[in-house]
Amino acid sequence: MQIGRRSLIVLNAIGGLAVLASYAVGLSAGSADALWGGVPESWRPLYNVNMLLAAAGYFLFAPYILLRLDAERTRVLGRFGYGFFHLAFALVLIPSALWLPLTGRMLASPSLGLWILVRLDLFAVALGVLGLVIGVLGLGRLAPRGRGWAILGLAPFALQTVVLDALVWPAFFPWSAS
């Protein structure tokens, strides 16, 4: 197995476990309802459905990037190598694992500094996801088999992370939330 592919698989395994662990610990601490901030009750079903679609979408695009692409020959937009995906996944996974602990601290002790940190965290995830979208779309004719499924999986994932999490949720979560 190519070293670039192996390291990206390890990044996804460790990062994915860190995200799941942060959610397990964070949600077991209670106050899950407080995490919604001011998101209207009527919008929450959209979030819940899309969260499931986004999670399923991850399992459509990640295997395409991790297993289908040739780490030695991959060129995103004709110039960036497979390392482009390392950076994009790191921007998705590391801040995703930090979001719930940061938000929990924000709920426990609201401050403008923590609110800004939570926003920056969500924007980092959004930037990473946009990198994944650009990366998959920017492959050109390289590895076309399975690419449609990857794009299909990226759509709800990008909707969740770029639009709902990074733009909508913070608008309803004022820094003085308690």
N, C-alpha and C positions, 0 to 999 in steps of 0.2 A: 504494500500500500504506500502511496506517495506520502512523503513527510508533511507536505502542506495540507493534504486532505486529512491526515491523521490528527494534526494539531487543531484543525478546525472542528473535527468531531469531538476531540477532548474539550475544546472551548465550549461547544454546545452542551456536552454532557455535564460539565462542572457548572457552567452558567445556568443551564436549565434547572439543575438540582438546587442551586442557590436561589433562583426565583421561586421555585416551589416551596423551599424551606422558609423563605421570608414570608410568603403568603400563609403557610401553615402556622407559623409562630404569630404573625401579626393578626390573623383572623381569630386565632384561639384566645387572644387577649381580650376579645369582646369589642364592643362599640363599632361593629361592622357598619351599622346604619350611619354612624357619624362620618364614615369615609365618603359617603355620597355628597357631603357638603350641602349645597343648595340646589343640586340637580333635581329638577321637578320630578315628582313621583311618576307622572305620566310618561317620562322619558326613560325611566329605569328598565322597562321591558326591552326597549331598543338596545340599551347597553348590554343587558343580560344575554339576549339572543346573539348580538354581535360578538360578545366575549367568547361564546362557544364556537361561533364561526371562525373567529380569529385564531383560537387554539387549534381547531381542525385545520385551518389554513396553514399553520406552522408546519403541520405534518405533510402538507403538499409541497411547499416550497423548499423546506430545509433539506429533505432527502435529494432533491434535484441538485441543489448546490453542493451538498456534502458527498454525494455518491455518483452523480452523472457527469459532473464537470471534470475535465482533466486538469489537475492542479498545475501541471507543467506547461500546458498550452493555452490555458484560459487567458483571454484578453478582454477586459471590460472596456467598452467604447474604443476598442482597438489599441489601448495603451496601458491599462492597468492590469497587473497580474492577479492571481488568485488571492493574494494578500489583501486585496480590496475587500473581499468577503470577510476576512478576519477582522478588519477594522469595523465593518458594518455590524457584524454579529456582536462584537465586544460592546459597541455603542448601544445595542439593543439589550443585551443580557446583563451587563454590570449595573447600569442605572435601573433596570427593571427590578433587580434584586434589592436595590436601595430604596425604591419608591415607598413601599409600605412602612419600613422602619422610619424613614424621614417624615412621612405623613402622620404616623403615630406620635412622633415627637412633636409635630406641629399641633396636633389635637391636644396633647397633654400640656404644652406650653407654647401657645401661639406667639410668633414673632415675625416681623417683616423679613428678617434674614432667613429663617426657615422656609417661609413661603416662597421666597426667591429661589432658594436651593431646590425645593420641590419642583418649581416651574422649570428650572434649568435641567433637572433630572429628566423630566418628561420631554423637554425639547431635545435632549441628547438621544433618548429612545427614538423620537420621531426622526431625527437626523439619520440615525442608524437604519431605520426602516426605509426611509427614502433612498439611502445608499443601496439597500437590498433591491428595491424596485429598479433603480437605475442600473444596478449591476445585472439583474436578470434581463431587463429590456435591452441593455447595452451590449449583450453578448453577440449580437448579429446572428450569423448562421451557425455559430458554434453550439453544439449539443441541442439541436432543436427538439429531439424526442423528449417529451415530458415537460417542455418549457411552458406549454399552455396550462398544464396543471399547476405549475409553479406560479404563474401569473394569476390564475384563479385563486390560489391560496393566499397570495400577497394582497389581493383586493380587500378582504375583510380585515386582515391584519393591519394594513395601512389605515383603513377607516378607523379602526379602534385606536391605534397608537398615535397617529398623526392628527386626526380630526377630533375624535371623542375625548381622548386622554390629554393631549397636549394643548388643545384649543378650547374645547367646550367645558370640560370638567373644571379647569382652573378659573374660568369665568364665573362659575357658581360656587367657588371655594375661596371666600375672602380670607385674607391673612389673619383676620381677627376671629376666625371660626373657633368655636370651643365645644 
